[in-house]
């Protein structure tokens, strides 16, 4: 169980330096089966009683026995330090500073309103909201110091709260 938790933490931490676009979370079993779930539908991941429990924003939770799991990983990972998407010519969503103390400033937000979610590193959603493209920042002053995931539309970013 400690190996799976360490692997999941390492996968999230090493996935990217500035931004990570993760479409799906994949659980591969020792029998070779793969279970693919859109990461945007996962409310939390919990390790309980030798099981991995995946809670969703809607629908019934799923449970996987840890002794049956070979790997947990994210697919469609895009890491970027560039400011422009070469395919579309538009800016790539990013943020600064990281680590941050009170606010996170967002660059290249899509026009209009975007969904925002902040999760603890173990996947527990602690903030759900909306942000308008003109706002450009998120108040994180009330968060406890630590490592978090910032989800905006289909993008997932990791950040450190000081």
N, C-alpha and C positions, 0 to 999 in steps of 0.2 A: 504494500500500500504506500509506503514512504517513497518507493521508487516511482510509482505512477504520479504521486503528488509533486515530486521533485521534477519529473519530466514535464508535466503540465506547466508548472511555474517557469521552468527553463524555456519551454517553447514560447510562452507568452513574452518573457523578458527578452529573448534573443530574436524575436520576429522582426524587429525593425528599430531604427533609431529615431526617426521622426514620424513616420506614419506607416500604418499597416492596414491594408485592405484585406479583410478576412471574410470570405463568403460563407464558409461552412466549417463546422467542427466535425471531425471524423474520429470515430472510435473503431479501432481495428482489433478484432478478437484473435485469440490464439488459434482458432479454427480457420482463420482467414476471412471471416465475414467482416464487412465494413458497414457501419451505420453512419450515415451522413445527415446532419441536421443544419439548417441555416442558423448561423450564430445570432442573427437578429431576432430569432424567435425564442432564444434561451434566456430565461430570467435569472437562473442561478445554477451553479454546479456545486453539489455538496457531497462530501465523503462521509458516509455514515454506515456503521455496522458492516464493514468490508464490502460496501457497495458504493458506486457512483450514482447519485441521484440527479437527474437533469429535470429541472422545473422549467416550464414554458410559460410565456405570457398568457397563452390560452391553450386549453387542452390538458390532458392527463400527463403527469410526470412519467419519466422512464427511469428504470433502474438497471444498472449493469454490475455484475459481480466483478470485483477488482481482480480476482484470481483468473478470470477469463479474458482480461484486457491485455493486449500486447502493446498497443500504442494509442495515444490520443494526440491529434495534431490538427492544425488549421490548413485549409487549402486556399488557393488563389491569393497567396500572400504577395503583396506588392510593397516593397519598401522604397522610399524615395526621399532624396534631399533636393530634388529639382523643384522649381517653382512653376513649371509649365508642363502640361500634358502634351507630348509631341503629337499624339493622335488627333486631338481636338483643338489644340492651341489655347485651351483654357487653363487657368491656374489649378493646381492640385491643392485640395483642402489640407491645411496644416495649422499648427498652433505654436505659440511661444508664450512665456519662457517654460523651460522644462529643465530642472525642477521649478515649481511655482509656489508662491506663498498665498496670495489673495485672489488673483484673477488669472485666467487663461485667455489670451487673445487669439482669435481665429482669423485665418487668412483664406481668401478665396471660397467663402461660403457660397453655396448655390443661391440664386435669386429666390426670394420668398422665405418661407418658414421651413426650418429643418427640425427633425426629431433629435433630441439630445438625451443621452442616458449616461450616468456615471455609475460604475460598478467597482466593488472591491476586487482585489486580484483573484479571489476565489469565486467570483461571478455573481455575488449578491448585488442586485440593483439598489442603490441608495438614493438616486435622483433620476426622475423622469420628467422631461419637460420639452419645451419648444424654444427655438431661438430664431429671430428674424435676421436676415442677411445684413441689415443695417446696424444691428446691435454690436456684433463683433467680439463679444467677450462673455465669459461665464464666471460668476462669483464662486470661488472655492474656499473662501475664508472660514467657513464652518466645518470643513472636513478635518478629520484627525490626520496627523502626519502619517504618510505611508505611500504605498504604490497603488495606483488606480487605473482603470480602463475608462476611456472617454469614447463613447459611441455616438457618432453623428451620421445619420442616414445609414449607409452601408460601410462606413469607415470606422475602424477601431484604432485608437491611439492609446499608448500607455504614458502615464505621467506620474511624477513624484510630487506629493504635497509636502512642503516644508513646514 
